[in-house]
């Protein structure tokens, strides 16, 4: 896949991802209510992890179908820096990041327009900090570092089964986002949900 075409596919996939992520909270709440457990309980957390894993697996498969497209800039640069994305180049990275950012903005704007009123509480007015800007930036950087570290560990040392890999990443990501909840609003790190790349069998 050419650099320009790859960047365009990344932008579309990122738009779809950012549009879909708020639905994770909606689906988790619906399943928790159906099962009869509190959304913020241990059982509710387990439901959230499994819904997140399903989302991540779905988008990983879509990305693989489009020749290795990515919906997360952090994933893209992490894999490129570690040498796990040999088909990528510095030029393709420079093209992908702005397009992914634009796709994320479009997805965020779209979901605010179509989210049903009864579930708008999930959006909470968008990402916001509960602390000062510098503390929030440090907390977000630390969370991103550990999420990327978890991605590397699962890819290099984790199980070979892709479903189990995705589930382990969902556990790590949801746990880290909850750990950072004291400093950050509930939505601010949701864009960092990552999934292991699935190699295209045609390659």
Beta strands, then each sheet from edge to edge (+ up, - down):
end
